[in-house]
Amino acid sequence: MQDALPAGTPAVWARGLVRRFGKNLAVDDVSLSIASGEFYGLLGPNGAGKTTTIKMIVGLLRPTAGTAGISEFETWRQPIEVKRRVGVLPEEFNLYDRLTGAELLDFTAAIHHIPKKDAVSRRRELLHLLDLEDTASALIADYSRGMRKKLALAAAVIHAPPVLFLDEPFEGVDPVSARLIRRLLQSYTAQGSTVVFSSHVMDLVERLCTRVGIMLHGKLVTEATPADLKARYGSMEDAFLSAVGAEDLGEGLGWLTASSG
């Protein structure tokens, strides 16, 4: 194993991350430093580079340049150590449809070498917290989209990783499920763990995040607390629109509302 970086390093960090896809520059010199216990929101319009950045940090995509890591471990030098310390819920995910919800969590726990007694206890607690107890013995193939997302989140946290990455975790879930997910995440960070998530829902960002970064065209263009952004712009939505240069979109479409008579 390579030597670890000095202790005291942030929970999540990136230095000069660059990713090219052919001639397309998807991520352009992004650097991040996220402390333990933070709830960090990574925002930006579609195609801004959020998902690509997350994938490079957790080791799902090799950067063209730059480096990243979790705590004192560097993602591409110590990948096993990094993967032990993260849970990931991607925007698009596949589950084993021929397993039941309970079987998937047991399988995930076994992969992480969690003792069976602890695995059963954690599985029961997660299924209860996410209101999946009644469907624990049903095949995942019969789960709704919201149920699948909650189950995938349970699988991402069952090994108690110190850092959790979530890509659009609230997309496609009903208000009740969204509330259950929020409760789990708030409990998670209250115990000192770190959450990094991307979202387009400004209300959730304001309520959950201790700090946010806004990306545009592959660059990190703004980084601040929600309170600072609200004080500066009036609302999180206005802060986001200002950062991405979209305040005036829609002007000049007067013909849409012009009287036909």
Backbone as CSV, one residue per row, in Angstrom:
resi,resn,N_x,N_y,N_z,CA_x,CA_y,CA_z,C_x,C_y,C_z
1,MET,0.847,-1.199,0.000,0.000,0.000,0.000,0.875,1.238,0.000
2,GLN,0.426,2.290,-0.716,1.139,3.548,-0.740,1.006,4.229,0.616
3,ASP,1.947,5.123,0.908,1.862,5.879,2.147,0.627,6.771,2.138
4,ALA,-0.032,6.859,3.287,-1.212,7.711,3.396,-0.795,9.167,3.513
5,LEU,-1.709,10.051,3.157,-1.487,11.469,3.331,-1.573,11.801,4.811
6,PRO,-1.080,12.967,5.243,-1.076,13.323,6.663,-2.467,13.285,7.282
7,ALA,-2.520,12.868,8.552,-3.789,12.856,9.273,-4.306,14.287,9.416
8,GLY,-5.601,14.441,9.648,-6.177,15.772,9.747,-6.644,16.317,8.415
9,THR,-6.460,15.523,7.355,-6.943,15.911,6.035,-8.472,15.965,6.060
10,PRO,-9.116,16.852,5.290,-10.585,16.911,5.262,-11.216,15.565,4.925
11,ALA,-12.488,15.412,5.277,-13.190,14.157,5.004,-13.241,13.862,3.515
12,VAL,-13.444,14.893,2.702,-13.475,14.772,1.244,-12.635,15.897,0.666
13,TRP,-11.798,15.565,-0.298,-10.977,16.618,-0.903,-10.697,16.308,-2.368
14,ALA,-10.483,17.359,-3.103,-10.106,17.241,-4.512,-9.169,18.392,-4.843
15,ARG,-8.197,18.100,-5.700,-7.214,19.119,-6.080,-7.029,19.112,-7.588
16,GLY,-7.491,20.167,-8.202,-7.272,20.348,-9.634,-7.850,19.256,-10.509
17,LEU,-9.050,18.762,-10.168,-9.651,17.686,-10.966,-10.022,18.176,-12.366
18,VAL,-9.609,17.397,-13.348,-9.930,17.673,-14.747,-10.415,16.373,-15.373
19,ARG,-11.469,16.473,-16.188,-11.904,15.301,-16.936,-12.347,15.735,-18.330
20,ARG,-11.715,15.112,-19.315,-12.074,15.341,-20.713,-12.725,14.094,-21.296
21,PHE,-13.719,14.299,-22.126,-14.300,13.242,-22.938,-14.088,13.660,-24.391
22,GLY,-13.016,13.168,-24.983,-12.659,13.636,-26.314,-12.292,15.107,-26.256
23,LYS,-12.979,15.925,-27.032,-12.718,17.368,-27.027,-13.543,18.114,-25.984
24,ASN,-14.460,17.400,-25.338,-15.336,18.036,-24.352,-14.669,18.075,-22.980
25,LEU,-14.539,19.277,-22.414,-13.973,19.444,-21.082,-15.123,19.433,-20.078
26,ALA,-15.351,18.282,-19.441,-16.505,18.116,-18.547,-16.259,18.696,-17.165
27,VAL,-15.043,18.560,-16.664,-14.661,19.116,-15.359,-13.341,19.845,-15.536
28,ASP,-13.303,21.093,-15.071,-12.183,21.979,-15.372,-11.554,22.527,-14.096
29,ASP,-10.529,21.834,-13.588,-9.718,22.320,-12.466,-10.553,22.558,-11.200
30,VAL,-11.277,21.533,-10.767,-12.117,21.636,-9.574,-11.342,21.197,-8.336
31,SER,-11.366,22.042,-7.309,-10.764,21.718,-6.017,-11.819,21.876,-4.930
32,LEU,-11.844,20.925,-4.003,-12.829,20.920,-2.921,-12.161,20.545,-1.609
33,SER,-12.719,21.036,-0.509,-12.289,20.620,0.820,-13.528,20.602,1.709
34,ILE,-13.950,19.396,2.112,-15.193,19.227,2.862,-14.868,18.569,4.199
35,ALA,-15.256,19.211,5.288,-14.909,18.732,6.620,-15.848,17.625,7.089
36,SER,-15.395,16.869,8.076,-16.237,15.835,8.687,-17.484,16.479,9.284
37,GLY,-18.625,15.824,9.102,-19.871,16.323,9.653,-20.599,17.322,8.786
38,GLU,-20.004,17.721,7.671,-20.676,18.670,6.781,-21.746,17.983,5.943
39,PHE,-22.766,18.748,5.611,-23.767,18.347,4.621,-23.552,19.287,3.449
40,TYR,-22.849,18.799,2.452,-22.384,19.654,1.355,-23.226,19.419,0.115
41,GLY,-23.796,20.484,-0.424,-24.594,20.387,-1.638,-23.803,20.814,-2.852
42,LEU,-23.764,19.964,-3.856,-23.088,20.283,-5.114,-24.174,20.567,-6.149
43,LEU,-24.276,21.830,-6.537,-25.368,22.277,-7.388,-24.855,22.686,-8.759
44,GLY,-25.795,22.795,-9.689,-25.446,23.237,-11.032,-26.463,22.750,-12.032
45,PRO,-26.556,23.406,-13.184,-27.485,22.946,-14.220,-27.051,21.604,-14.785
46,ASN,-27.920,20.959,-15.534,-27.562,19.701,-16.187,-26.328,19.906,-17.057
47,GLY,-25.381,18.969,-16.961,-24.172,19.066,-17.760,-23.090,19.931,-17.155
48,ALA,-23.288,20.392,-15.900,-22.299,21.272,-15.271,-21.050,20.530,-14.815
49,GLY,-21.148,19.201,-14.644,-19.995,18.424,-14.204,-20.118,17.835,-12.818
50,LYS,-21.292,17.950,-12.203,-21.477,17.477,-10.831,-21.266,15.973,-10.713
51,THR,-21.985,15.217,-11.526,-21.896,13.758,-11.460,-20.497,13.279,-11.808
52,THR,-19.887,13.878,-12.800,-18.527,13.491,-13.189,-17.554,13.744,-12.050
53,THR,-17.716,14.865,-11.353,-16.852,15.178,-10.214,-17.005,14.138,-9.116
54,ILE,-18.245,13.798,-8.776,-18.485,12.791,-7.741,-17.876,11.450,-8.139
55,LYS,-18.059,11.056,-9.385,-17.514,9.773,-9.845,-15.996,9.730,-9.719
56,MET,-15.328,10.833,-9.997,-13.867,10.853,-9.882,-13.431,10.769,-8.425
57,ILE,-14.149,11.432,-7.535,-13.770,11.410,-6.122,-13.904,10.009,-5.533
58,VAL,-14.968,9.286,-5.898,-15.205,7.965,-5.294,-14.522,6.830,-6.046
59,GLY,-13.905,7.122,-7.182,-13.154,6.090,-7.891,-13.916,5.359,-8.968
60,LEU,-15.019,5.924,-9.444,-15.771,5.301,-10.533,-15.329,5.802,-11.902
61,LEU,-14.541,6.866,-11.920,-14.080,7.448,-13.175,-12.712,8.065,-12.944
62,ARG,-11.756,7.667,-13.774,-10.394,8.177,-13.590,-10.283,9.596,-14.151
63,PRO,-9.698,10.523,-13.378,-9.554,11.892,-13.877,-8.488,11.997,-14.957
64,THR,-8.661,12.959,-15.843,-7.633,13.264,-16.836,-6.426,13.881,-16.151
65,ALA,-6.689,14.691,-15.139,-5.627,15.309,-14.337,-6.187,15.598,-12.954
66,GLY,-5.290,15.838,-11.999,-5.702,16.143,-10.640,-5.839,14.902,-9.787
67,THR,-6.188,15.114,-8.532,-6.314,14.006,-7.592,-7.425,14.305,-6.598
68,ALA,-7.871,13.270,-5.898,-8.947,13.416,-4.914,-8.823,12.295,-3.900
69,GLY,-9.550,12.432,-2.799,-9.477,11.380,-1.804,-10.487,11.544,-0.693
70,ILE,-10.486,10.551,0.181,-11.338,10.517,1.358,-10.427,10.460,2.572
71,SER,-10.511,11.481,3.422,-9.645,11.579,4.581,-8.187,11.520,4.128
72,GLU,-7.398,10.642,4.734,-5.974,10.605,4.365,-5.669,9.698,3.187
73,PHE,-6.685,9.154,2.563,-6.462,8.193,1.483,-6.771,8.798,0.120
74,GLU,-5.871,8.556,-0.821,-5.999,9.088,-2.170,-6.720,8.067,-3.052
75,THR,-7.738,8.519,-3.754,-8.650,7.613,-4.454,-7.948,6.651,-5.396
76,TRP,-7.052,7.143,-6.214,-6.467,6.277,-7.241,-5.159,5.633,-6.809
77,ARG,-4.671,5.964,-5.609,-3.503,5.274,-5.064,-3.917,4.224,-4.040
78,GLN,-5.019,4.476,-3.350,-5.497,3.566,-2.302,-7.002,3.314,-2.478
79,PRO,-7.389,2.729,-3.607,-8.824,2.597,-3.923,-9.611,1.740,-2.942
80,ILE,-9.010,0.683,-2.409,-9.742,-0.182,-1.477,-10.065,0.571,-0.195
81,GLU,-9.088,1.314,0.322,-9.316,2.084,1.543,-10.410,3.126,1.335
82,VAL,-10.406,3.753,0.174,-11.433,4.758,-0.122,-12.808,4.111,-0.204
83,LYS,-12.914,3.000,-0.913,-14.224,2.362,-1.091,-14.790,1.821,0.220
84,ARG,-13.918,1.484,1.162,-14.400,1.057,2.476,-15.057,2.204,3.236
85,ARG,-14.678,3.413,2.895,-15.086,4.589,3.662,-16.200,5.402,3.022
86,VAL,-16.719,4.936,1.900,-17.777,5.701,1.239,-19.004,4.831,0.974
87,GLY,-20.137,5.489,0.956,-21.366,4.907,0.438,-21.799,5.777,-0.720
88,VAL,-22.328,5.165,-1.762,-22.669,5.917,-2.971,-24.077,5.551,-3.432
89,LEU,-24.890,6.570,-3.650,-26.197,6.392,-4.282,-26.191,7.211,-5.568
90,PRO,-25.904,6.587,-6.707,-25.873,7.336,-7.971,-27.277,7.699,-8.433
91,GLU,-27.350,8.640,-9.368,-28.654,9.035,-9.898,-29.319,7.863,-10.617
92,GLU,-28.544,7.150,-11.405,-29.041,5.960,-12.091,-28.394,4.737,-11.455
93,PHE,-29.185,3.792,-11.015,-28.628,2.616,-10.346,-29.441,1.384,-10.719
94,ASN,-28.796,0.240,-10.608,-29.454,-1.041,-10.857,-29.391,-1.890,-9.594
95,LEU,-30.471,-2.564,-9.289,-30.519,-3.477,-8.160,-30.785,-4.886,-8.668
96,TYR,-30.529,-5.868,-7.823,-30.767,-7.261,-8.192,-32.265,-7.559,-8.049
97,ASP,-32.982,-7.490,-9.160,-34.442,-7.593,-9.123,-34.958,-8.923,-8.597
98,ARG,-34.145,-9.979,-8.706,-34.614,-11.297,-8.265,-34.325,-11.556,-6.789
99,LEU,-33.774,-10.565,-6.100,-33.612,-10.654,-4.650,-34.757,-9.908,-3.983
100,THR,-35.009,-10.239,-2.730,-35.935,-9.432,-1.938,-35.159,-8.247,-1.359
101,GLY,-35.891,-7.282,-0.814,-35.220,-6.144,-0.198,-34.304,-6.570,0.936
102,ALA,-34.786,-7.480,1.779,-33.977,-7.963,2.898,-32.740,-8.702,2.400
103,GLU,-32.902,-9.514,1.366,-31.763,-10.264,0.826,-30.700,-9.331,0.256
104,LEU,-31.117,-8.250,-0.387,-30.140,-7.312,-0.936,-29.310,-6.677,0.170
105,LEU,-29.957,-6.285,1.260,-29.219,-5.673,2.363,-28.296,-6.684,3.033
106,ASP,-28.747,-7.924,3.180,-27.882,-8.964,3.747,-26.677,-9.214,2.844
107,PHE,-26.908,-9.244,1.548,-25.831,-9.445,0.575,-24.828,-8.299,0.634
108,THR,-25.331,-7.069,0.695,-24.448,-5.904,0.763,-23.630,-5.917,2.045
109,ALA,-24.260,-6.276,3.145,-23.542,-6.352,4.417,-22.445,-7.407,4.367
110,ALA,-22.723,-8.536,3.724,-21.722,-9.604,3.610,-20.522,-9.147,2.788
111,ILE,-20.765,-8.391,1.723,-19.665,-7.868,0.905,-18.724,-7.022,1.753
112,HIS,-19.301,-6.289,2.702,-18.500,-5.411,3.562,-18.010,-6.129,4.823
113,HIS,-18.180,-7.445,4.873,-17.679,-8.262,5.990,-18.263,-7.828,7.338
114,ILE,-19.521,-7.450,7.348,-20.183,-7.094,8.595,-20.646,-8.381,9.281
115,PRO,-20.323,-8.584,10.556,-20.773,-9.793,11.258,-22.287,-9.967,11.132
116,LYS,-22.720,-11.218,11.003,-24.126,-11.494,10.700,-25.077,-10.869,11.714
117,LYS,-24.744,-10.952,12.995,-25.624,-10.391,14.020,-25.802,-8.894,13.815
118,ASP,-24.700,-8.194,13.549,-24.772,-6.749,13.313,-25.526,-6.447,12.020
119,ALA,-25.297,-7.286,11.001,-25.956,-7.063,9.709,-27.475,-7.160,9.848
120,VAL,-27.941,-8.164,10.579,-29.383,-8.342,10.770,-29.968,-7.154,11.529
121,SER,-29.255,-6.711,12.563,-29.727,-5.576,13.351,-29.808,-4.305,12.507
122,ARG,-28.775,-4.059,11.718,-28.762,-2.861,10.872,-29.843,-2.933,9.800
123,ARG,-29.996,-4.121,9.211,-31.013,-4.287,8.174,-32.402,-3.975,8.726
124,ARG,-32.719,-4.526,9.893,-34.032,-4.288,10.486,-34.240,-2.809,10.796
125,GLU,-33.202,-2.179,11.325,-33.316,-0.761,11.677,-33.522,0.109,10.439
126,LEU,-32.789,-0.182,9.378,-32.920,0.603,8.150,-34.279,0.387,7.491
127,LEU,-34.724,-0.851,7.438,-36.031,-1.130,6.844,-37.147,-0.430,7.616
128,HIS,-37.009,-0.398,8.936,-38.006,0.294,9.759,-37.957,1.800,9.521
129,LEU,-36.756,2.364,9.549,-36.597,3.810,9.401,-37.107,4.308,8.053
130,LEU,-36.924,3.495,7.010,-37.318,3.902,5.665,-38.684,3.346,5.253
131,ASP,-39.414,2.807,6.218,-40.774,2.306,5.982,-40.808,1.246,4.876
132,LEU,-39.867,0.299,4.966,-39.810,-0.794,3.994,-40.039,-2.157,4.649
133,GLU,-40.437,-2.153,5.912,-40.602,-3.423,6.624,-41.637,-4.330,5.955
134,ASP,-42.736,-3.756,5.534,-43.824,-4.572,4.983,-43.484,-5.182,3.628
135,THR,-42.472,-4.639,2.962,-42.095,-5.155,1.638,-40.709,-5.802,1.654
136,ALA,-40.162,-6.041,2.839,-38.803,-6.586,2.941,-38.676,-7.946,2.268
137,SER,-39.776,-8.755,2.281,-39.704,-10.075,1.658,-40.262,-10.119,0.257
138,ALA,-40.561,-8.948,-0.304,-41.023,-8.882,-1.698,-39.828,-8.736,-2.639
139,LEU,-39.981,-9.260,-3.851,-38.910,-9.116,-4.837,-38.735,-7.645,-5.211
140,ILE,-37.487,-7.245,-5.393,-37.199,-5.864,-5.770,-37.845,-5.522,-7.113
141,ALA,-38.027,-6.527,-7.959,-38.684,-6.306,-9.254,-40.070,-5.696,-9.087
142,ASP,-40.691,-5.919,-7.931,-42.037,-5.406,-7.689,-42.037,-4.077,-6.936
143,TYR,-40.858,-3.529,-6.658,-40.764,-2.268,-5.928,-41.068,-1.089,-6.854
144,SER,-41.662,-0.043,-6.286,-41.842,1.208,-7.020,-40.498,1.939,-7.100
145,ARG,-40.445,3.005,-7.903,-39.212,3.778,-8.034,-38.766,4.352,-6.689
146,GLY,-39.723,4.899,-5.933,-39.375,5.457,-4.635,-38.871,4.407,-3.663
147,MET,-39.489,3.233,-3.668,-39.052,2.143,-2.799,-37.654,1.683,-3.175
148,ARG,-37.382,1.613,-4.465,-36.053,1.201,-4.921,-34.993,2.203,-4.473
149,LYS,-35.342,3.485,-4.537,-34.368,4.499,-4.121,-34.089,4.401,-2.627
150,LYS,-35.123,4.190,-1.831,-34.918,4.041,-0.389,-34.085,2.803,-0.084
151,LEU,-34.344,1.717,-0.792,-33.569,0.493,-0.577,-32.113,0.695,-0.982
152,ALA,-31.892,1.385,-2.093,-30.520,1.657,-2.527,-29.791,2.529,-1.514
153,LEU,-30.500,3.467,-0.904,-29.896,4.293,0.139,-29.530,3.443,1.349
154,ALA,-30.424,2.532,1.731,-30.124,1.634,2.849,-28.875,0.808,2.562
155,ALA,-28.754,0.320,1.332,-27.570,-0.460,0.956,-26.311,0.396,0.987
156,ALA,-26.449,1.688,0.695,-25.287,2.579,0.675,-24.769,2.900,2.070
157,VAL,-25.636,2.781,3.088,-25.208,3.162,4.440,-25.064,1.982,5.387
158,ILE,-25.398,0.769,4.961,-25.433,-0.349,5.905,-24.060,-0.653,6.495
159,HIS,-22.980,-0.311,5.797,-21.637,-0.542,6.348,-21.126,0.660,7.138
160,ALA,-22.018,1.623,7.424,-21.701,2.800,8.238,-20.486,3.555,7.720
161,PRO,-20.486,3.949,6.452,-19.337,4.674,5.909,-19.276,6.083,6.491
162,PRO,-18.084,6.630,6.705,-17.985,7.997,7.226,-18.380,9.061,6.219
163,VAL,-18.431,8.699,4.929,-18.804,9.668,3.893,-19.840,9.038,2.966
164,LEU,-20.882,9.805,2.672,-21.953,9.335,1.804,-22.124,10.305,0.638
165,PHE,-22.133,9.755,-0.586,-22.327,10.554,-1.796,-23.684,10.207,-2.401
166,LEU,-24.494,11.222,-2.653,-25.838,11.017,-3.182,-26.046,11.905,-4.400
167,ASP,-26.417,11.307,-5.502,-26.662,12.062,-6.730,-28.173,12.122,-6.964
168,GLU,-28.764,13.288,-6.750,-30.217,13.491,-6.888,-31.019,12.470,-6.066
169,PRO,-30.790,12.410,-4.747,-31.455,11.379,-3.935,-32.960,11.552,-3.803
170,PHE,-33.478,12.760,-4.038,-34.906,12.999,-3.848,-35.696,12.979,-5.149
171,GLU,-35.024,12.754,-6.252,-35.720,12.738,-7.535,-36.581,11.480,-7.659
172,GLY,-37.833,11.664,-8.013,-38.715,10.526,-8.246,-39.289,9.892,-6.999
173,VAL,-39.153,10.556,-5.830,-39.727,9.990,-4.604,-40.881,10.873,-4.131
174,ASP,-41.852,10.262,-3.494,-43.012,11.005,-3.008,-42.645,11.781,-1.744
175,PRO,-43.483,12.740,-1.317,-43.154,13.568,-0.151,-42.903,12.777,1.128
176,VAL,-43.645,11.700,1.341,-43.445,10.895,2.548,-42.069,10.236,2.516
177,SER,-41.709,9.643,1.379,-40.397,9.007,1.248,-39.281,10.034,1.370
178,ALA,-39.495,11.217,0.791,-38.487,12.274,0.875,-38.240,12.665,2.327
179,ARG,-39.307,12.717,3.108,-39.154,13.061,4.518,-38.371,11.987,5.263
180,LEU,-38.645,10.731,4.973,-37.912,9.636,5.613,-36.433,9.690,5.256
181,ILE,-36.135,9.972,3.993,-34.738,10.077,3.562,-34.057,11.243,4.269
182,ARG,-34.744,12.380,4.388,-34.169,13.537,5.083,-33.833,13.185,6.524
183,ARG,-34.744,12.493,7.183,-34.498,12.124,8.579,-33.258,11.251,8.708
184,LEU,-33.130,10.285,7.816,-31.961,9.407,7.863,-30.679,10.208,7.666
185,LEU,-30.674,11.106,6.697,-29.467,11.879,6.395,-29.122,12.847,7.518
186,GLN,-30.120,13.468,8.123,-29.859,14.380,9.232,-29.307,13.631,10.434
187,SER,-29.837,12.432,10.683,-29.306,11.598,11.759,-27.866,11.194,11.469
188,TYR,-27.599,10.933,10.215,-26.270,10.500,9.770,-25.226,11.580,10.033
189,THR,-25.501,12.822,9.621,-24.525,13.896,9.821,-24.448,14.315,11.288
190,ALA,-25.535,14.155,12.034,-25.515,14.509,13.453,-24.519,13.659,14.226
191,GLN,-24.197,12.481,13.695,-23.231,11.591,14.338,-21.807,11.822,13.836
192,GLY,-21.603,12.896,13.058,-20.260,13.248,12.618,-19.883,12.758,11.241
193,SER,-20.791,12.067,10.557,-20.499,11.614,9.203,-20.732,12.755,8.212
194,THR,-20.261,12.556,6.993,-20.291,13.604,5.974,-21.180,13.179,4.817
195,VAL,-22.001,14.105,4.333,-22.849,13.853,3.174,-22.509,14.855,2.080
196,VAL,-22.312,14.335,0.877,-22.141,15.179,-0.310,-23.263,14.796,-1.266
197,PHE,-24.092,15.771,-1.640,-25.186,15.404,-2.529,-25.447,16.481,-3.565
198,SER,-25.940,16.038,-4.703,-26.337,16.966,-5.753,-27.851,17.001,-5.813
199,SER,-28.389,18.167,-6.112,-29.840,18.305,-6.180,-30.192,19.573,-6.942
200,HIS,-31.405,19.571,-7.514,-31.944,20.769,-8.136,-33.041,21.388,-7.267
201,VAL,-33.307,20.800,-6.117,-34.397,21.271,-5.261,-33.828,22.258,-4.244
202,MET,-33.997,23.555,-4.515,-33.374,24.585,-3.687,-33.890,24.585,-2.256
203,ASP,-35.168,24.265,-2.063,-35.716,24.234,-0.709,-35.003,23.191,0.144
204,LEU,-34.757,22.018,-0.425,-34.045,20.969,0.307,-32.607,21.364,0.571
205,VAL,-31.974,21.982,-0.401,-30.593,22.428,-0.231,-30.504,23.400,0.939
206,GLU,-31.420,24.344,0.982,-31.412,25.349,2.049,-31.638,24.714,3.414
207,ARG,-32.531,23.739,3.482,-32.871,23.118,4.760,-31.816,22.141,5.256
208,LEU,-31.113,21.486,4.345,-30.207,20.411,4.741,-28.735,20.808,4.779
209,CYS,-28.318,21.647,3.861,-26.877,21.833,3.642,-26.246,22.832,4.605
210,THR,-25.045,22.515,5.056,-24.240,23.464,5.817,-23.406,24.336,4.885
211,ARG,-23.162,23.837,3.671,-22.391,24.595,2.676,-22.734,24.057,1.298
212,VAL,-22.656,24.929,0.297,-22.943,24.499,-1.066,-21.860,24.999,-2.014
213,GLY,-21.660,24.239,-3.083,-20.803,24.653,-4.183,-21.625,24.618,-5.455
214,ILE,-21.492,25.640,-6.279,-22.250,25.712,-7.529,-21.292,25.572,-8.701
215,MET,-21.596,24.616,-9.582,-20.758,24.364,-10.749,-21.425,24.876,-12.017
216,LEU,-20.589,25.319,-12.956,-21.063,25.773,-14.261,-19.968,25.510,-15.279
217,HIS,-20.323,24.838,-16.366,-19.364,24.531,-17.436,-18.096,23.859,-16.899
218,GLY,-18.283,22.948,-15.927,-17.162,22.182,-15.409,-16.342,22.860,-14.340
219,LYS,-16.667,24.105,-13.991,-15.917,24.843,-12.975,-16.749,25.038,-11.715
220,LEU,-16.077,25.094,-10.568,-16.730,25.449,-9.317,-16.719,26.971,-9.230
221,VAL,-17.876,27.601,-9.445,-17.914,29.064,-9.583,-18.291,29.779,-8.294
222,THR,-18.965,29.100,-7.371,-19.380,29.716,-6.110,-19.353,28.670,-5.013
223,GLU,-18.929,29.082,-3.818,-18.940,28.192,-2.659,-19.241,29.036,-1.427
224,ALA,-20.305,28.695,-0.690,-20.714,29.488,0.472,-21.744,28.706,1.269
225,THR,-22.123,29.240,2.428,-23.215,28.647,3.195,-24.542,29.128,2.611
226,PRO,-25.616,28.360,2.786,-26.923,28.832,2.324,-27.307,30.183,2.925
227,ALA,-26.963,30.398,4.206,-27.292,31.677,4.850,-26.585,32.837,4.160
228,ASP,-25.319,32.652,3.815,-24.575,33.707,3.125,-25.179,33.995,1.753
229,LEU,-25.542,32.934,1.039,-26.116,33.125,-0.294,-27.474,33.824,-0.217
230,LYS,-28.282,33.470,0.782,-29.578,34.133,0.938,-29.405,35.604,1.296
231,ALA,-28.438,35.891,2.166,-28.196,37.276,2.555,-27.742,38.110,1.360
232,ARG,-26.995,37.476,0.467,-26.441,38.202,-0.676,-27.451,38.356,-1.806
233,TYR,-28.261,37.308,-2.028,-29.139,37.311,-3.208,-30.633,37.328,-2.889
234,GLY,-31.000,37.102,-1.636,-32.407,37.109,-1.269,-33.019,35.733,-1.137
235,SER,-32.575,34.783,-1.955,-33.074,33.410,-1.881,-32.052,32.480,-2.510
236,MET,-32.164,31.194,-2.186,-31.264,30.210,-2.783,-31.486,30.117,-4.282
237,GLU,-32.743,30.219,-4.694,-33.030,30.143,-6.128,-32.375,31.296,-6.880
238,ASP,-32.474,32.514,-6.322,-31.854,33.663,-6.978,-30.336,33.542,-6.980
239,ALA,-29.772,32.996,-5.902,-28.323,32.793,-5.850,-27.879,31.825,-6.931
240,PHE,-28.636,30.746,-7.081,-28.302,29.752,-8.100,-28.409,30.354,-9.498
241,LEU,-29.506,31.051,-9.764,-29.706,31.633,-11.093,-28.635,32.667,-11.414
242,SER,-28.229,33.445,-10.400,-27.171,34.429,-10.623,-25.845,33.749,-10.926
243,ALA,-25.544,32.677,-10.184,-24.264,31.989,-10.365,-24.143,31.360,-11.743
244,VAL,-25.260,30.895,-12.281,-25.204,30.226,-13.589,-25.608,31.151,-14.730
245,GLY,-25.836,32.443,-14.396,-26.138,33.418,-15.434,-27.477,33.220,-16.092
246,ALA,-28.479,32.822,-15.301,-29.782,32.516,-15.894,-30.879,33.462,-15.430
247,GLU,-30.502,34.616,-14.820,-31.541,35.510,-14.298,-32.491,36.002,-15.375
248,ASP,-31.977,36.221,-16.583,-32.794,36.854,-17.623,-33.397,35.869,-18.614
249,LEU,-33.232,34.571,-18.362,-33.821,33.604,-19.285,-35.340,33.763,-19.312
250,GLY,-35.891,33.724,-20.481,-37.335,33.872,-20.618,-37.752,35.249,-21.073
251,GLU,-36.862,36.257,-20.893,-37.179,37.582,-21.396,-37.176,37.555,-22.921
252,GLY,-38.028,38.359,-23.500,-38.104,38.393,-24.954,-39.107,37.407,-25.516
253,LEU,-39.854,36.716,-24.601,-40.874,35.771,-25.066,-42.272,36.350,-24.870
254,GLY,-42.365,37.657,-25.030,-43.643,38.312,-24.832,-44.731,37.807,-25.752
255,TRP,-44.323,37.266,-26.899,-45.322,36.764,-27.845,-46.123,35.592,-27.293
256,LEU,-45.544,34.917,-26.248,-46.278,33.788,-25.675,-47.540,34.246,-24.954
257,THR,-47.478,35.476,-24.414,-48.626,35.974,-23.649,-49.322,37.131,-24.343
258,ALA,-48.851,37.461,-25.536,-49.461,38.578,-26.257,-50.908,38.251,-26.622
259,SER,-51.730,39.265,-26.596,-53.140,39.075,-26.952,-53.268,38.714,-28.418
260,SER,-54.074,37.730,-28.688,-54.278,37.330,-30.079,-55.270,38.241,-30.781
261,GLY,-55.954,39.085,-29.993,-56.939,39.941,-30.616,-56.442,41.334,-30.798
